[in-house]
């Protein structure tokens, strides 16, 4: 449970402020990497990404997280559900199931094997984390200094962006890998201590209806409140 609780610290101690998105879209449609690739201007690439995600209300995906710190490397698989502007649930399925969910007001932590359950005020309104990052892809230029990794794009892949927060904080940098349709494939976050959280996403789905109950749930009968 140690690694997942460390991730909970990321969720509660960091986070990007998110803004409400407009109406639903079956999938973000506004821009593609082909539009952005017509120029070497990073501003056009950023505009394409922001335009694509401005209409997205929800994101669901599977993920593999590899966390590297002074204690070693830990890999975990799971799924994530995001409902803008402030709701999110991360469920870790490798080993013992663990859930970290927020409805924008209350953060709920549950570890099934340890019968661990805790709720606390949600502090995910700060300025830098993986959690908030996924809800703020329409505000890249506002929040980050953005540059292209390796200086540009290739014909067979989407852009890879290097992001440095405009306001210094717990996150030192983020590498964002997008496919040619500007769908998020990988987020690599390096914090100010040099710890690295590497998230690779698959089966990404946009704007599928989500039951709000998953973001704040009652204490399971067997779990011990902490």
Secondary structure, 3 states (H helix, E strand, C coil): CHHHHHHHHHHHHCCECCCCCCCCCCCCCCCCHHHHCCCCCHHHHHHHHHHHHCCCCEEEEEEEEEEEECCEEEEEEEEEEEECCCEEEEEECCCCCEEEEECCCEEEEEECCCCEEEEEECCCCCECCHHHHHCCHHHHHHHEEEEEHHHCCECCECCEEEEEECCCCCEEEEEEEECCCCCEEEEEEEECCCCEEEEEEEEEEECCCCCHHHHCCCCCCCCEEC
